[in-house]
């Protein structure tokens, strides 16, 4: 296995001078060097064939002992220095101070065919940032992260990706619902990849500590390596950088809304500076359309990160990032103007996205009324979001009653009959809008916007249950299906269906904790 190692983060930025791996506050440094904790009997469960190619590796490499040893944390790749990043963050709206990579260890950066990739392990042991935790991960959370990151990529959502899923051979103690019922579970390690894992919180920690020198170093490093088109450092460059980060973040969240994804824990330490979906913890997929739904049990009372507020939260997080840059940019009116524009950009992008889902052009009259009424109707009639929008592409304006009967199969409501008149009214209005369109490719474009297959929580849970019994065939089946989420795939038709009744309240299918 030969990799083209091109480390930059741990070559250009300051390293914590303390070499020992114990939990502590780390100041004046961007990272701490730390080796993964060796495991006794690792085994490879699955590997992403696409990410192998992206990193310049072959199927033969993936079968090698070295591949398994490196990606289980048992061996450090030659001439590399694994590290854990130091960062802070706002958690559920409150400043939490130092957080950092508590169970993620960055192995190395490499370059292949002009693309830079950082490779890290999640669940490979303690770091100086683990606080009271063990730095490990369990099989269920690792399966969810592995499958979802690859699924999101193929849905067209900006995301980190996954290279491999390894069973550690160790047992890990977890209290899944934080209710005092801890139990041992199978340990696992996911190898995650991205151009960089820098987060909003990497900047925030230096701003909070008034370490403006290192704040600027990180800002300049990030622009030099990931926003090179912005040019040399200056106030204008930094403003342009914040604008680009904001636009990428808004784009990411609007994609989440498009496919019905709920991140579940949008703390600022879980926000990528590259606008990538990062940290797949207690995420979920909207089934019956509900803007108030959150999959995160930790957020159950506050519902800060519910489906319908993800755009608002993203903007709030961007305000916190902008606050971190005040000492460097030193132009509050310019920052305020930029952030006001970001709010407008979000609302505009959201409306454009909804019109695409409906197969309507941006010149549609009164689109906000059409969209608002639809959302209300979807919510009140408990309509399955994915099934409804995918089927809408086949809607025929002269067959409204037939379409209503068709979507009767997609509701979770026991009182859907009461909503049929309202659906008739909305569909009549929708048909009138379609009559104004000149687009002959409506169905094709809608089916390229509205996926047929998403990783519903119950699907992931089925794969987890099978994997817990050493059956990894369902991981492979879902991995294969989710590569083509917009295609019909007749062999996978069983997955184009409502959530089964048994999954409504099952742990892992309805709500999850941050340890999930």
N, C-alpha and C positions, 0 to 999 in steps of 0.2 A: 504494500500500500504506500504510494508516494503522493504526497500533497505539496502543493506550491505555497508554502507558508509565507505570509506577508503580514506579520503582526504590526499594528500601528498604535492601538490604544495603550498597550503596556510598554511601548517603546518611546512614545512622545509625551506621555503624561506621568506625573509623579506617583510613585508606588509607596504605600505604607511601609515605613522602615522596620516595623516590628514583624518578624518572620513567624512567630508562634501563632498557632491557630486557636485562639480563644476569643470568646465574645467580649467586645469592648467598643467604646466610642473611638472612631478613627477620624482624625482631623488633619487638614493640610495634605490630603492624598485623595486620589481618584479611585484607588483600588487597593486590595490586599492580596498578595500572592498566597494561594492555598491549593493544596493537592486534593483531588477527590479521595474519598474514603474507600479503600479496597473492599470488594465483596467476595464472598466465598465461592459461589457457583453460578456465575452469570450465564444467561442463554438468550439468544436473539429471537424475539417474537416476530418482528416485522421490520422491513426496511423500505423506504420510499425509493423506488427505481428512478423517479424523476430527480430527486435531490442527489442521488448518487452521481448522475450525469452532470448536474450543476456544479458539483464539487470536483469533477474530474476523476471520479471513481467508477469501477466496473462491478458487475455482479460477482466476479471472482474475488474482488477486494472485499465485498460484503460477506463472503463466506470464509474469509481468512480469520485466523486466530487473533492477529493483530487488530483487526477491525473491532472484534468483540472486546478485546482487552482495553482498547482506547475508549470505546464508547460505553463501557461499563465503569470506567474510572480506574481500572486496575493498572493501566500503563499510561504514562505521560509521553505524548508523541515527541520524538527527538527535537531538541533545540527550541522547545516552547516553554512558556511560563504561565500555567493556569492561574486565574485570578477571580476574585469576586468584587463586583463594583460597589462603591459607596454612593448612596443616594438617600434622599429624604422623601417626604411627600405628605399631602393632605389625604387622610383616610376618613371617608364619610363626612367630609367637610371640615375636619379639624386637623391642624398641623400636628404631625406625629413625630417630628424630629428625625433622627437617623433611622433608616430602615435598611436598605442595601440588599444585596443578593444573599438571602438567607438560605436558599436551597438551590441556587443556580451557580454553577462554576463555568466560567468562560475558558474553553480549552485553548483556542487559537483563532487567528484569522488566516484566511487563505485567499488566493486570487486564481480564478480559472476563467479563461477566455474573456478577460477584461472585467469580470465581475468580482467584487470583493464580498466575502462571506465571513461572518463571525459564527463560530460553532460553540455551543455550550451544552452542558449537561444539567438537567433539572432532576433533583433527587439524589445527588451524588455525595451527600454528607454535609456536615457542619462547616460553617464559615464564621469569620468574626462578626457577621451580621445576622446570625441565626437567632439571636435573642434567646428565648426559652425553648426554641424548637430544636428538632434533631437534624434538619437539613435533608430529610429523606422524603420520598414520595411513594405512594401505594399504586398498585396495579390499576385500580378503577380510575383514579384521576389521570394516570399516565395514558391509558387507552383513550380517555376523553380528549386530552390535549393532542395526542398524536393524530387521531382521526379528524378532529375539528380543524386543526390548523391547515391540513391538506385539503379538507373539504372547502374551507373558506377561500383558499387560493383558486380553486376551480370554479367557485361561484363568482370570481372576479372581485373579491373583497381584498383590499390591501392587508397583508398579514405576514407575521413570522411563519416559518415553515418547520417541518419536522423531518429529520433524517432517519432516525431509528427508534425502536421501542425494545428495551431490554428488560428481561426479568432478572432481578438482582440475586435471587436465591436467598435473600434475607427476609425476616419477618419484621413488620413495622407496626408499632402500636398507634392506633388512631381512635379518637372519639368522634365518629363521623358527624353526629348532629349536636355535639357539645352538650350532651344530656347526661353525662356520667357513665355511659355504657361503652367504655373503651374496649377494643378487641384487637388482636393481632391480625394483620392482613399481609398479603404478598407484597413485597417491595418491588419497585420498578424504576427505571431511569429512561427519560426521553432525551434524545439529542435534538436540540432546537437550533435553527439557523435563521440568520437575517443579515443584511449588510451591517447593521449595528444594533445593539440592545440598549443604547442610550435612551433614557427616559426624561420626562419633565423634571422628575425628582433629582436627577443628577445635577441639574442647574440650581434647583431650589435649595439644596443642602448648603452650597457655598454662599448663596445669597443670605440664607438664614444666619449663617455664621459670620457674615460680613467679610468673607474671604473673597474680595473682589478680584484679586490677582488670579486665583484659580478659576473663578467664574469666567473671566475673560479668556483664559487659556482653553477652557473646555468649549467655549463659544467659537473661538477661532479654529480649534481642531475640528469641530463638527462641520463648520462651513468649508474648511479646506478639503475634507475627505468626502462629504456627502451632499454639499450644496456648492460645488465648485463654480457653478455658473454665476453665482452672486458676486464673485470677484474678491478683491482684497478688503481687509477689515476697515470699516468706517461706520459712523452712525447710520448712514443710509443703508449700508450692507446689513447691519443688524436688524433694522426695521424690515428690510426685504426678507430677511431670514424668518423673522416672526410671522410675517404675512404668509410666507410659503408653508411654514409649519401649520399655521392656522387653516389654510386652504386644504392641506393634505388631511388634517384631522377632521375637518367638516366632511370632506369627501368620504373618508372612512366610515363615519357615523351614518351618513346618508345611505351608504351601501348596507350597513347593518339593518337600517329601517327597511330597505328594499327587500331583503331576504328574510326578515323577521327574527334577526339575531339579537339577543340581549346579553351583554357582556357580564353584568352582574356585580362587578366591583371596579368601577371607573375611578379609582383613586389616582392621584396625580403620579404616583410611582408606577402605575400600570398604563401610563400613556407614553407611547413611543414618540421620540422626537422626529422620526421619519414618517409618522402617520400610518403606522402598521398596527393591526390588532395584535396585542401582546398579552401574555398571561391568561391562558384559558383555564380559569378556575370554576366558580359556580355559574357558568354560562347556561343559557337555555334558548330554546326556539319557541317563538309564539305559535301556539296551535289555534285554540279559539282566540280570535283577535281581542286583545285586552291591553290597552296602553298603561294600565296600572299594575301589570304583572312584573314581578321580579323573581328570578330563580334562586336568589341568595337568601338563605334562612337568616343570616346575620343582618340583613337589610329588611327583614320582614316588617318590622314596626315602622321604620322610617320611610321605606320604599324610595330612597333617594335615587337608586339606579334602575328604576322601572323602565319598561320599554318606551313609554311615551315621553320621558324626560331626558333621554340620552343626548339629544342635541343641546339642550340647555346645560347639561352637566359638562359636555365637551367645551362649551363656550366659557363656563365658569372655570374650568381647568386651564383654559388658555389665558384667562385673566390672571391666574396665579403664576403662570409661566412669564407673562408680561411683567408682573410685579418683580419677579426675580431679575429681570433685565434692566430695571429702572436705574441701578447704579452705573450700568455700562452705557445705556442709551441716553439717560439724563434728559428726556424730553417727554414729559407726561402728556401734554396735549397731543403729540404725534401718536403716542401709544393709545390714548383714548379714541382718537379718530380711527385708528386701525381696527380696534376691537369693535367699535360700532359697525364698521363695515363687515366684520366677520359675522355679526348677528344677521345682517341683511343677506349675506352670502348663504348662510345656513337656510333661511326661510325660502330663498329663491331655489337653491339646490334641492331642497325637500319637495317643493312643488313640482319642479321639473321631473324629479324621480317618480312622483305619483302619477303624473301625466303619462310617462312612459309605461308604467305598469298598466295604465288604462288604455294604452294605444292611442292617445290623443296628442295633438300638436300643442306647442306652446302658445299658439294663437287662439286656443279654445276660450270662449267668453265665460267669465265668472268661474274660473276653475276652482277657486277656493271654496265656493259653495258646494260644488259637485263633490269635491274631496272630503269636506267636512261632513256632509250628509252621509257619504259612504262609510266613513270611519265610524260614525255613530251607529249606523245600521249594522255594520260588521260586529261591533261590540255588543249591541243589545240582542242581536240574534245568535250570538256565540258561534260565529262562522269561522271555519278553519281557514286561516289566512293563505297558506300555501295552496291548498286545493282550490279555493275560490279564484285567486288571481290566475292560476295556471289554466283553469277551465274557461275563464272569461275571454280568452283569445278565440274561442269557438262560438262565442255569443252571436246570434243572428237577430237583428232588430225586429224582424217580423215573427219571432218565436219566443216572446218574453215568457209566456206561461210555461212553455217546455223547459226553458232555462231555470225558472224558479223550481220546478220539480226536480231538476237535476241537482241543484245546490242544496235541496232538502237533505241529500245524503251527506252533506259536508258540515252540518250544524251539530253542535253539542247541546243545543237547547231542547228542552222537552215541550216548549211552547212555540215552536217555529211557525205554526199555522197563524198565530197572531201577527206575525211579521210579513206574511206574504203580500198584503196590500201595500205596505211600505216599500217592499222590494219591487213591486210592480211600478210604483210611482218613480222610484229611483232609476230603474232600468229603462223606463220610458224616456226620462230626462237624458240618460246616457245614450240611448238610441238616437235621440235628436242631435246630440253632439257628434256622434259617429257619422251622421248623414252630412255633416258639414266638412268631413275629412276627404281628402283626395288621395290618401295613402292606400295603395293596393297591397302593401306588405304588412298590414296591421298584425295579423296572426303570427307571422314570422318574427317580427320585432318584439311583440309581447312575449313570445315564448323564449326569446333571448334575454328578456328582462326578468321574467317570473320563473324561477326554477321549478322543476317538477319534483326534484328530490333534495331534501336537506337532512342534516343529521339530527333528527328528532331525538329527544332525550331517551325515549324508550328503546330506540335502535341501539344507541350507545350502551344502554344498560344490558340489552340482550348480549351484545358482544363482550361486555365485562363479565357477565355471569358465565358465559361459555369459556372465556379465557381463564377464569378462576378455576375451571375444571380442566385446564390445559388443552382446550379446544380453541384454536386461533383461526379457524376457517371463517367465522363470521366477521372478524376483523378484516380479513382479506376480501370478503364479499362486499362489505360496506366501503372499504377503501377503493375498490374497483368501481362500484356504482357511483360514488361521489366524485369521481374524476370527470363524469359526464352528467352534471346535474340538470342540464337543459335539454338533454336528449331523451327520447321516449323509453328506450331500453325495455322492451317487452318482458324480458326475463326478470326484471326487477319491479314489475307492476304491483306486486304485493306491498311495496313500500310507499306507493302512492295511495295512501289511505289515512283515515283519521287515527288519532291516538287510540289504542285499545283501552277498553274500560279498566282493565287491571292496572294500567299505568297511571291512572289519574292521581292516586295518592301514594304510589309506591316510592319509597326512598330512592333517590337517584333519577327519578323520572319527572317529578313535579318540582321539588325544591332541593337545593344542595347547599352544603356549607362551604366555607373557604378551604376546608381540607378535602373537598370532594374532587 
